């Protein structure tokens, strides 16, 4: 499976849903350190993990991505 690394909004979404890093780590079967790195965009996740995160946070996968605004002249 292809790995995905990206600036993301996982931490913000997780917090607004009242979820903990421990809960999401349990869902993905990874360490708290790994979740911290994922949330900061330093650690790669695969498509399956992205789907698991989106399902756990009850949000579409697309809402996890950070969309940078294009600068206007």
Wavefront OBJ file of the C-alpha trace (Angstrom):
o trace
v 0.000 0.000 0.000
v 1.172 3.509 -0.756
v 2.151 5.623 2.247
v 0.701 9.085 2.682
v 2.429 11.937 4.501
v 0.788 15.320 4.620
v 0.022 18.351 6.736
v -3.204 17.381 8.412
v -5.971 18.421 10.740
v -6.169 15.176 12.698
v -5.327 16.815 16.037
v -7.913 19.566 15.602
v -10.638 17.134 14.526
v -9.715 14.684 17.302
v -9.938 17.402 19.937
v -13.265 18.764 18.666
v -14.651 15.219 18.834
v -13.418 14.825 22.419
v -11.120 11.924 21.515
v -7.718 11.247 23.046
v -4.424 10.349 21.455
v -4.569 7.086 23.421
v -7.899 6.173 21.812
v -6.695 6.823 18.269
v -3.418 4.987 18.999
v -5.462 1.989 20.102
v -7.555 2.075 16.915
v -4.424 2.163 14.729
v -2.481 -0.183 17.019
v 0.465 2.242 17.229
v 2.227 4.127 20.040
v 1.313 7.556 21.398
v 4.586 8.819 19.940
v 3.508 7.594 16.511
v 0.179 9.436 16.822
v 1.993 12.623 17.782
v 4.215 12.324 14.705
v 1.216 11.541 12.477
v -0.663 14.581 13.766
v 2.380 16.782 13.122
v 2.742 15.369 9.613
v 6.148 13.797 10.366
v 5.105 10.172 10.161
v 3.608 8.451 7.159
v 0.306 6.627 7.175
v -1.108 4.315 4.562
v -4.542 4.407 2.971
v -5.919 1.858 5.427
v -4.797 3.947 8.401
v -6.258 7.086 6.827
v -9.587 5.279 6.442
v -9.410 4.057 10.057
v -8.715 7.585 11.316
v -11.572 9.049 9.292
v -13.967 6.367 10.536
v -12.860 6.792 14.153
v -13.228 10.572 13.952
v -16.490 10.255 12.007
v -15.378 12.564 9.232
v -14.679 12.284 5.514
v -11.066 11.528 4.580
v -10.956 14.754 2.600
v -11.567 16.869 5.712
v -8.336 15.566 7.238
v -6.161 17.169 4.570
v -4.904 20.736 4.938
v -5.765 22.732 1.856
v -3.352 25.601 1.345
v -4.832 28.765 -0.054
v -3.256 29.901 -3.272
v -1.848 33.378 -3.016
v -3.578 36.007 -5.021
v -1.723 38.795 -6.813
l 1 2 3 4 5 6 7 8 9 10 11 12 13 14 15 16 17 18 19 20 21 22 23 24 25 26 27 28 29 30 31 32 33 34 35 36 37 38 39 40 41 42 43 44 45 46 47 48 49 50 51 52 53 54 55 56 57 58 59 60 61 62 63 64 65 66 67 68 69 70 71 72 73
